[in-house]
Amino acid sequence: MDIEVEAYLRPPEMYMPPYPAKVITLATGGKLVIRQVTRDVVPTLLQAVKPTLEVERDYYDIVGARLYAELLGWYRYRVRDEFCLVGQIEGLLVGIVNTRSFSPEVDISLHTLAIERGLRIGAHLFAAKMEYSIEYLGRKEVLITAESPIGFRRWMIEYGLEKRDGQHELGGATPFALTRDLYFRNKDRLVAGERPVPADLMEVAEREIIIASEDDILEKILGAKRRLVQ
Ligand SMILES: CC(C)(COP(=O)(O)OP(=O)(O)OC[C@H]1O[C@@H](n2cnc3c(N)ncnc32)[C@H](O)[C@@H]1OP(=O)(O)O)[C@@H](O)C(=O)NCCC(=O)NCCS
């Protein structure tokens, strides 16, 4: 009986060709490996998201809570057609992005969370998920919204996104579209990375997703402000 019910509870899945990993050399010289992950690593990713749930600054709390639920929903087969990319430096997880495919034409951008700050890691991860939707999945457009002013600056302003009518999946907020045309007009300026990722870097990234301690995560996302408060 439970197995029969499960067949109704699990949404169907669309085939998605894999996202080829890439590496970006950051201003610090650090090598940011961006790669797709499968649902089995979700419990590890949740450990990194959890400390953000109580951080009001820069809207980490709402973004963290929603991302937590989306990743858990994917892990437990309760979200349809979600994909997730992660950013790692020497194995350490520094950011997460996810998207849900609505149809073969349209993807819905869900969340971008940067754990390491000040290096545009969130911007690179967002660009990577747009690259996946447009270039590898062949979508006509991606619908995007922002929960924070930094997000609005990074996506709506930097890409010059087109405002649309209707409601975004995230709380009914105003949707903005990245069309194929807009993507290719912005690509040279905003989408970075080299392929293939050298074997030694890829081996380190795949061997383990290292999660910083809760204190380190809070220190990284709150930075100088946290030191002043203490
Ligand atoms: C939005 C987000 C993904 C952007 O990531 P990013 O591109 O790596 O950018 P950062 O967050 O590091 O920096 C954004 C700005 O804040 C500044 N900043 C704020 N706090 C900082 C900190 N603790 N350390 C360093 N820089 C910080 C940066 O200097 C930068 O300024 P700039 O826009 O002039 O370059 C990231 O800010 C984030 O995860 N925010 C919380 C969740 C969120 O809002 N997600 C997007 C929802 S739409």
The ligand as a Gaussian input file, in Angstrom:
#p B3LYP/6-31G(d) Opt

LIG

0 1
 C       23.622000      37.286000      -2.810000
 C       24.911000      36.504000      -2.647000
 C       24.728000      35.085000      -3.174000
 C       25.996000      37.217000      -3.469000
 O       27.206000      36.519000      -3.279000
 P       28.596000      37.136000      -3.844000
 O       28.417000      37.456000      -5.294000
 O       29.650000      36.150000      -3.492000
 O       28.765000      38.503000      -3.092000
 P       29.079000      38.778000      -1.522000
 O       27.906000      38.419000      -0.716000
 O       30.387000      38.188000      -1.119000
 O       29.261000      40.328000      -1.533000
 C       28.218000      41.219000      -1.876000
 C       28.641000      42.613000      -1.462000
 O       28.599000      42.712000      -0.060000
 C       29.875000      43.003000       0.481000
 N       29.959000      42.192000       1.712000
 C       28.945000      42.080000       2.582000
 N       29.293000      41.297000       3.611000
 C       30.532000      40.888000       3.399000
 C       31.430000      40.061000       4.136000
 N       31.122000      39.512000       5.295000
 N       32.634000      39.833000       3.614000
 C       32.972000      40.392000       2.447000
 N       32.156000      41.172000       1.723000
 C       30.954000      41.433000       2.182000
 C       30.855000      42.692000      -0.620000
 O       31.965000      43.546000      -0.563000
 C       30.058000      42.901000      -1.896000
 O       30.106000      44.200000      -2.396000
 P       29.997000      44.480000      -3.987000
 O       28.595000      44.131000      -4.392000
 O       30.319000      45.918000      -4.095000
 O       30.984000      43.570000      -4.654000
 C       25.373000      36.472000      -1.149000
 O       25.437000      37.791000      -0.670000
 C       24.443000      35.667000      -0.266000
 O       24.547000      34.441000      -0.179000
 N       23.523000      36.386000       0.405000
 C       22.550000      35.794000       1.294000
 C       21.497000      35.035000       0.532000
 C       20.963000      35.786000      -0.649000
 O       20.612000      36.944000      -0.581000
 N       20.871000      35.066000      -1.781000
 C       20.350000      35.600000      -3.004000
 C       18.874000      35.669000      -2.912000
 S       18.224000      36.533000      -4.285000

